[in-house]
Amino acid sequence: MGDKPQALFLAPEAPYPVAGGGALRTASLLEYLSRHYETDIIVFREPHAADPAAELPPGLVRGATVLDLAANGRGLAARALRNAGRLLRQTPPLVDRFAGFAAAVERAIAGRHYEIGVIEHFWCAPYLAQIAPACARTVLNLHNVESVLHARCATVAAGAIGYAHAVFREAALGLEREWLPRFSSVLAASAEDAEQVHRIAPKAHVAVYPNAIPLVPLPTVAAGESIVFSGNMEYHPNVDAVRFFRTEVWPLLRERHPRLVWRLVGKNPHAVSAFTRGDPRIDVVGPVPDAVSEIARSRVAVVPLRTGSGTRLKILEAWAAGVPVVSTGLGAEGLPARDGENLLIADLPADLSDAVTRLLTCPDLSRDLGTAARRLLEKEFTWESAWKMLDF
């Protein structure tokens, strides 16, 4: 490793263990860097969380600096108070959570020079001021376009929550216009996101780095009489998706299919407990070590997203599992998804119910969609295929 150029990688969240969309995207880029550079990582840690440096695969990085975040209440009242403060300051969520470590970042890289410095997530973009003097090239890896995410959330959320997202959209937009053009390059998850970035910051140099997952064998587990939704249940677009599906779609499916179970797979299930409790046919699985195999235990993956940005790793994981997907149009945004070819697309509650029913009652269609999706994943959405899009 001694003759490799050097890279710096700053991440607000631990990339390992690889669980969830954010970790998958972060880990894919870190794995790429480790193959070409001697890499140092700076990573934040939530209180009481495991040491993120200890979770890294052996030999992946040269050195790791862990920055400990202050305690942060996760209850409803604490969240409401934090967001009220953000509204007053007009600061987007999480930008403030990861602020205040400039001196620690400077100490971590003192005396070093890097060929490339990568910052994960827009929330940490302001640390460009600390890393740029030590890096010949700087890259911001966008998981979402935050202003677009908040604008879409504002359209589906009511009352104070919708108002808050509208304010956060304007705040994020101002920061995007300020910071995105300062990086040597910005990585977007899709061509659609790249176009959004171009409109926001015309002088930014934007490249597409698609979301992807490690290639795994097709699971051989038996699928039960169930449908599945996966993801971080605390993520606002997922909360809205669960609420929408539970109130508008699930009652239709529950009546049509008396034995059908709806399974929810992913961390922070408490965030959607108001919509899942009291129904014995809603199975809250929670976090799992292998999302692809867990998704394969169901016959259909549902992606009823009405808001969001980037591309949905939950769809890629379902494709990897060979499980047919029913998604809203927005849920499939940014992917080469073709209705009737590698998934089914529907937006209205009755249409979503009909699409799921088609797959539950038509084994040939279900098999064909799952096979086509798995083939597309193997061709375009593995880490190895995504790495071909990078020029560093």
C-alpha positions as CSV (number, residue, x, y, z in Angstrom):
1,M,0.0,0.0,0.0
2,G,3.0,2.3,0.5
3,D,3.3,3.5,-3.1
4,K,-0.4,4.4,-3.5
5,P,-1.6,8.0,-3.6
6,Q,-3.4,9.2,-0.5
7,A,-7.1,9.9,-0.1
8,L,-9.2,11.4,2.7
9,F,-12.8,10.2,3.3
10,L,-15.2,12.1,5.7
11,A,-18.5,10.4,6.6
12,P,-21.2,11.5,9.0
13,E,-22.4,7.9,9.4
14,A,-20.6,4.7,9.9
15,P,-20.4,2.7,6.6
16,Y,-20.1,-0.6,8.3
17,P,-21.9,-2.8,9.0
18,V,-23.4,-2.3,5.6
19,A,-27.1,-2.0,6.4
20,G,-29.4,0.5,4.7
21,G,-29.2,2.7,1.7
22,G,-26.9,5.3,3.1
23,A,-24.4,2.8,4.3
24,L,-24.4,0.9,1.0
25,R,-23.6,4.0,-1.0
26,T,-21.0,5.2,1.4
27,A,-19.3,1.8,1.7
28,S,-19.3,1.4,-2.1
29,L,-17.2,4.5,-2.5
30,L,-14.9,3.7,0.4
31,E,-14.3,0.3,-1.0
32,Y,-13.4,1.8,-4.4
33,L,-10.9,4.3,-2.8
34,S,-9.2,1.6,-0.8
35,R,-8.4,-0.2,-4.0
36,H,-6.6,2.8,-5.5
37,Y,-5.5,4.9,-2.5
38,E,-4.1,4.8,0.9
39,T,-7.2,6.1,2.6
40,D,-7.7,7.9,5.9
41,I,-11.3,8.1,7.2
42,I,-12.9,10.7,9.5
43,V,-16.3,9.4,10.8
44,F,-18.8,10.6,13.3
45,R,-20.3,8.4,16.0
46,E,-23.6,8.7,17.8
47,P,-23.6,8.4,21.6
48,H,-23.5,4.7,22.8
49,A,-22.9,3.5,19.2
50,A,-20.2,0.9,18.5
51,D,-16.8,2.2,17.5
52,P,-17.1,2.7,13.7
53,A,-13.4,2.2,13.2
54,A,-13.6,-1.2,14.8
55,E,-16.4,-2.2,12.4
56,L,-14.3,-1.4,9.3
57,P,-13.0,-4.5,7.4
58,P,-9.3,-5.2,8.2
59,G,-6.9,-3.3,5.9
60,L,-9.6,-1.1,4.3
61,V,-8.2,2.1,5.6
62,R,-4.8,3.3,6.8
63,G,-6.0,5.4,9.7
64,A,-9.4,6.3,11.3
65,T,-10.5,9.3,13.3
66,V,-13.7,9.1,15.2
67,L,-15.6,12.2,16.2
68,D,-18.1,11.7,19.0
69,L,-21.4,13.5,18.6
70,A,-23.2,15.0,21.6
71,A,-26.3,13.3,23.1
72,N,-29.4,14.0,21.0
73,G,-32.9,13.2,22.3
74,R,-34.9,11.0,19.9
75,G,-38.4,11.4,21.4
76,L,-41.2,13.3,19.7
77,A,-40.8,16.4,22.0
78,A,-37.1,16.6,21.6
79,R,-37.4,16.3,17.8
80,A,-40.1,19.0,17.7
81,L,-37.9,21.3,19.8
82,R,-34.9,20.8,17.5
83,N,-36.8,21.4,14.4
84,A,-38.4,24.6,15.9
85,G,-34.9,25.8,16.5
86,R,-33.9,25.0,13.0
87,L,-36.9,26.9,11.6
88,L,-35.9,29.9,13.6
89,R,-32.3,29.7,12.3
90,Q,-33.4,28.5,8.9
91,T,-30.9,25.6,9.0
92,P,-31.8,22.3,7.3
93,P,-31.9,19.2,9.4
94,L,-28.6,17.4,10.1
95,V,-26.4,20.3,8.9
96,D,-26.4,21.5,12.4
97,R,-26.1,18.0,13.9
98,F,-22.7,17.6,12.3
99,A,-21.4,21.1,12.6
100,G,-18.8,22.3,15.1
101,F,-15.9,19.9,14.5
102,A,-13.8,22.1,12.3
103,A,-10.8,22.2,14.7
104,A,-11.0,18.4,15.2
105,V,-11.0,17.8,11.4
106,E,-8.0,20.1,11.0
107,R,-6.1,18.3,13.7
108,A,-6.9,14.9,12.1
109,I,-5.3,15.9,8.8
110,A,-2.5,18.2,10.0
111,G,0.7,17.8,8.0
112,R,-0.9,15.5,5.4
113,H,-1.5,16.0,1.7
114,Y,-4.1,14.0,-0.2
115,E,-4.6,13.5,-3.9
116,I,-8.4,13.4,-3.3
117,G,-10.7,14.3,-0.4
118,V,-14.3,12.9,-0.4
119,I,-17.1,14.2,1.8
120,E,-20.2,12.0,2.2
121,H,-23.6,13.7,2.3
122,F,-24.5,17.3,1.8
123,W,-24.8,17.7,5.6
124,C,-21.0,17.8,5.8
125,A,-20.3,19.9,2.8
126,P,-19.0,22.9,4.9
127,Y,-16.0,20.8,6.0
128,L,-14.7,21.5,2.5
129,A,-13.2,24.6,4.2
130,Q,-11.0,22.4,6.3
131,I,-10.1,19.6,3.9
132,A,-9.6,21.6,0.7
133,P,-6.2,23.1,1.7
134,A,-4.9,19.5,2.1
135,C,-6.4,18.0,-1.0
136,A,-5.5,18.4,-4.7
137,R,-9.1,17.4,-5.6
138,T,-12.3,17.4,-3.6
139,V,-15.5,15.4,-4.2
140,L,-18.9,15.7,-2.6
141,N,-21.0,12.5,-2.8
142,L,-24.7,13.4,-2.7
143,H,-27.1,10.7,-1.6
144,N,-30.0,13.0,-2.3
145,V,-30.6,16.6,-3.5
146,E,-31.7,18.0,-0.2
147,S,-33.7,20.9,-1.5
148,V,-35.7,18.6,-3.8
149,L,-36.3,16.1,-1.0
150,H,-37.7,18.8,1.3
151,A,-39.8,20.3,-1.6
152,R,-41.4,17.0,-2.2
153,C,-42.0,16.3,1.5
154,A,-43.7,19.7,1.7
155,T,-46.2,18.6,-1.0
156,V,-47.4,15.5,0.9
157,A,-47.1,16.7,4.5
158,A,-49.9,18.8,6.1
159,G,-49.9,21.7,8.5
160,A,-46.7,22.6,10.5
161,I,-44.7,19.7,9.0
162,G,-45.4,20.8,5.5
163,Y,-44.5,24.4,6.4
164,A,-41.3,23.2,8.0
165,H,-40.2,21.3,4.9
166,A,-40.9,24.3,2.7
167,V,-38.6,26.4,5.0
168,F,-36.0,23.7,5.0
169,R,-36.2,23.5,1.2
170,E,-35.3,27.2,0.9
171,A,-32.5,26.9,3.4
172,A,-31.0,23.8,1.7
173,L,-31.3,25.5,-1.7
174,G,-29.2,28.5,-0.4
175,L,-26.5,26.2,0.9
176,E,-26.5,24.1,-2.2
177,R,-25.9,27.2,-4.3
178,E,-23.1,28.2,-2.0
179,W,-21.2,24.9,-1.6
180,L,-21.8,22.7,-4.6
181,P,-19.7,24.8,-7.1
182,R,-16.8,24.8,-4.7
183,F,-16.0,21.1,-5.0
184,S,-13.9,19.8,-7.8
185,S,-16.8,17.4,-8.6
186,V,-20.1,16.4,-7.2
187,L,-21.4,12.9,-7.5
188,A,-25.2,12.4,-8.0
189,A,-27.1,9.2,-7.7
190,S,-28.8,9.5,-11.1
191,A,-29.1,11.5,-14.3
192,E,-32.2,13.1,-12.9
193,D,-30.4,14.2,-9.7
194,A,-27.5,15.5,-11.8
195,E,-29.9,17.6,-13.8
196,Q,-31.4,19.0,-10.6
197,V,-27.9,19.9,-9.4
198,H,-27.1,21.6,-12.7
199,R,-30.3,23.7,-12.4
200,I,-29.4,24.7,-8.8
201,A,-25.7,25.3,-9.3
202,P,-24.9,25.7,-13.0
203,K,-21.2,26.0,-12.3
204,A,-20.9,22.8,-10.4
205,H,-19.1,19.9,-12.1
206,V,-21.5,17.0,-11.7
207,A,-21.1,13.3,-12.5
208,V,-23.4,10.4,-12.1
209,Y,-22.4,7.7,-9.6
210,P,-25.3,5.3,-9.3
211,N,-26.5,3.6,-6.2
212,A,-25.4,-0.1,-6.3
213,I,-25.0,-3.1,-4.1
214,P,-22.5,-5.9,-3.8
215,L,-23.4,-8.8,-6.1
216,V,-24.7,-11.7,-4.0
217,P,-26.0,-15.1,-5.1
218,L,-29.7,-15.3,-5.8
219,P,-31.4,-16.3,-2.4
220,T,-32.9,-19.8,-2.3
221,V,-35.3,-19.2,0.6
222,A,-39.0,-20.0,0.2
223,A,-41.3,-17.1,-0.1
224,G,-44.4,-17.0,2.2
225,E,-47.8,-15.5,1.6
226,S,-46.5,-12.0,2.2
227,I,-45.5,-8.7,0.7
228,V,-42.6,-6.6,2.0
229,F,-41.5,-3.0,2.5
230,S,-37.9,-2.3,3.5
231,G,-35.8,0.6,4.6
232,N,-35.0,2.9,7.5
233,M,-38.4,3.5,9.0
234,E,-37.3,6.7,10.6
235,Y,-36.5,8.3,7.2
236,H,-39.3,10.8,6.5
237,P,-40.2,9.5,3.0
238,N,-40.4,6.0,4.4
239,V,-42.7,7.1,7.2
240,D,-45.0,8.8,4.7
241,A,-44.9,5.6,2.5
242,V,-45.9,3.4,5.4
243,R,-48.7,5.7,6.5
244,F,-50.0,6.0,2.9
245,F,-49.9,2.2,2.3
246,R,-51.4,1.4,5.6
247,T,-54.3,3.7,5.3
248,E,-55.0,3.7,1.5
249,V,-53.7,0.4,0.1
250,W,-53.4,-2.2,2.7
251,P,-57.1,-2.3,3.6
252,L,-57.8,-3.2,-0.1
253,L,-55.3,-6.0,-0.1
254,R,-56.2,-7.3,3.3
255,E,-59.8,-7.8,2.1
256,R,-58.8,-9.4,-1.2
257,H,-56.2,-11.8,0.3
258,P,-57.3,-13.1,3.7
259,R,-54.0,-14.8,4.4
260,L,-51.7,-12.1,3.1
261,V,-49.2,-10.6,5.6
262,W,-47.4,-7.3,5.2
263,R,-43.8,-7.4,6.4
264,L,-41.7,-4.3,7.3
265,V,-38.0,-4.9,7.3
266,G,-35.5,-2.3,8.5
267,K,-34.1,-0.3,11.4
268,N,-36.1,2.1,13.7
269,P,-39.5,0.4,13.4
270,H,-40.7,2.4,16.3
271,A,-41.0,5.4,14.0
272,V,-44.0,3.8,12.2
273,S,-45.5,2.0,15.1
274,A,-48.6,4.2,15.1
275,F,-49.4,2.7,11.7
276,T,-48.5,-0.9,12.4
277,R,-49.8,-1.7,15.8
278,G,-53.0,-3.5,16.3
279,D,-53.0,-5.5,13.1
280,P,-51.8,-9.1,13.5
281,R,-51.2,-9.4,9.7
282,I,-48.6,-6.6,9.8
283,D,-45.3,-8.3,10.7
284,V,-42.7,-5.8,11.9
285,V,-39.4,-7.6,11.3
286,G,-37.1,-4.8,12.2
287,P,-33.4,-4.6,11.3
288,V,-31.8,-7.7,9.8
289,P,-28.1,-8.5,8.8
290,D,-29.1,-9.6,5.3
291,A,-31.8,-7.5,3.7
292,V,-31.7,-9.3,0.4
293,S,-32.4,-12.7,1.9
294,E,-35.1,-11.3,4.1
295,I,-36.8,-9.6,1.2
296,A,-36.7,-13.0,-0.7
297,R,-39.0,-14.4,2.0
298,S,-41.9,-12.4,0.5
299,R,-43.6,-12.7,-2.9
300,V,-43.8,-9.0,-3.7
301,A,-41.8,-5.9,-2.7
302,V,-43.8,-2.7,-2.4
303,V,-42.3,0.8,-2.8
304,P,-45.2,3.2,-2.2
305,L,-43.0,6.3,-2.0
306,R,-44.6,9.7,-2.6
307,T,-41.5,11.7,-1.8
308,G,-37.7,11.4,-1.8
309,S,-34.7,12.0,-3.9
310,G,-31.8,9.9,-5.2
311,T,-32.6,6.3,-6.2
312,R,-34.1,3.6,-4.0
313,L,-31.7,0.9,-2.8
314,K,-34.7,-0.9,-1.5
315,I,-35.6,-1.6,-5.2
316,L,-32.1,-2.8,-6.0
317,E,-32.2,-5.1,-3.0
318,A,-35.5,-6.6,-4.2
319,W,-34.1,-7.0,-7.7
320,A,-31.1,-8.8,-6.2
321,A,-33.5,-11.1,-4.4
322,G,-35.4,-11.8,-7.6
323,V,-38.6,-10.5,-6.0
324,P,-41.0,-8.5,-8.3
325,V,-41.5,-4.9,-7.3
326,V,-44.6,-2.7,-7.3
327,S,-43.5,0.9,-7.1
328,T,-44.9,4.4,-7.5
329,G,-43.5,6.4,-10.3
330,L,-41.5,8.5,-7.9
331,G,-40.2,5.5,-6.1
332,A,-38.7,4.2,-9.3
333,E,-37.2,7.5,-10.3
334,G,-33.7,7.5,-11.5
335,L,-33.6,3.8,-12.4
336,P,-34.1,2.3,-15.9
337,A,-37.4,0.9,-14.7
338,R,-39.9,-0.2,-17.3
339,D,-43.4,-0.9,-16.3
340,G,-44.3,-4.5,-17.1
341,E,-40.7,-5.4,-17.9
342,N,-38.7,-5.3,-14.7
343,L,-41.4,-4.0,-12.2
344,L,-44.9,-2.6,-12.1
345,I,-45.6,1.1,-11.6
346,A,-48.8,2.4,-10.0
347,D,-49.6,5.6,-8.1
348,L,-53.2,5.5,-7.0
349,P,-54.3,3.2,-4.1
350,A,-56.6,1.1,-6.2
351,D,-53.9,0.7,-8.9
352,L,-51.3,-0.2,-6.4
353,S,-53.6,-2.9,-4.9
354,D,-54.4,-4.2,-8.4
355,A,-50.7,-4.4,-9.3
356,V,-49.9,-6.3,-6.2
357,T,-52.8,-8.7,-6.8
358,R,-51.6,-9.3,-10.4
359,L,-48.3,-10.5,-9.1
360,L,-49.8,-12.6,-6.3
361,T,-52.1,-14.3,-8.8
362,C,-49.9,-14.5,-11.9
363,P,-46.9,-16.7,-11.2
364,D,-45.5,-16.4,-14.7
365,L,-45.6,-12.5,-14.6
366,S,-44.1,-12.5,-11.2
367,R,-41.3,-14.9,-12.3
368,D,-40.6,-12.9,-15.5
369,L,-40.4,-9.5,-13.7
370,G,-38.1,-10.9,-11.0
371,T,-35.8,-12.6,-13.5
372,A,-35.5,-9.5,-15.7
373,A,-34.9,-7.3,-12.7
374,R,-32.1,-9.6,-11.4
375,R,-30.5,-9.5,-14.8
376,L,-30.6,-5.7,-14.9
377,L,-29.1,-5.5,-11.5
378,E,-26.2,-7.8,-12.4
379,K,-25.5,-5.7,-15.5
380,E,-25.7,-2.2,-14.2
381,F,-26.1,-1.9,-10.4
382,T,-23.3,-3.9,-8.7
383,W,-20.4,-2.1,-7.0
384,E,-18.1,-3.2,-9.8
385,S,-20.3,-1.7,-12.5
386,A,-20.8,1.5,-10.6
387,W,-17.1,1.9,-10.1
388,K,-16.6,2.2,-13.9
389,M,-18.4,5.5,-13.7
390,L,-15.7,7.1,-11.6
391,D,-12.7,9.0,-13.0
392,F,-10.4,9.1,-10.0
